[in-house]
Amino acid sequence: MNQVYFRFYAELNDFLPTKRRNFGFVHTLDKNPSVKDSIEALGVPHTEIDLI
């Protein structure tokens, strides 16, 4: 299983559950999804992302 560290800033936190807002967290990935799919699985639309 792969893991990735995410940290979202500013308004992007509005898309996340309260427990994941305003700080970094580790997310476990099944298989090998794309970065876009991983972000969207968290509830953040990829069209809102300016910088990865």
PyMOL commands that set and color helices and strands:
alter all, ss='L'
color gray80, all
select helices_A, chain A and resi 10-15+18-20+35-41+46-48
alter helices_A, ss='H'
color red, helices_A
select strands_A, chain A and resi 2-6+25-29
alter strands_A, ss='S'
color yellow, strands_A
deselect
rebuild
show_as cartoon
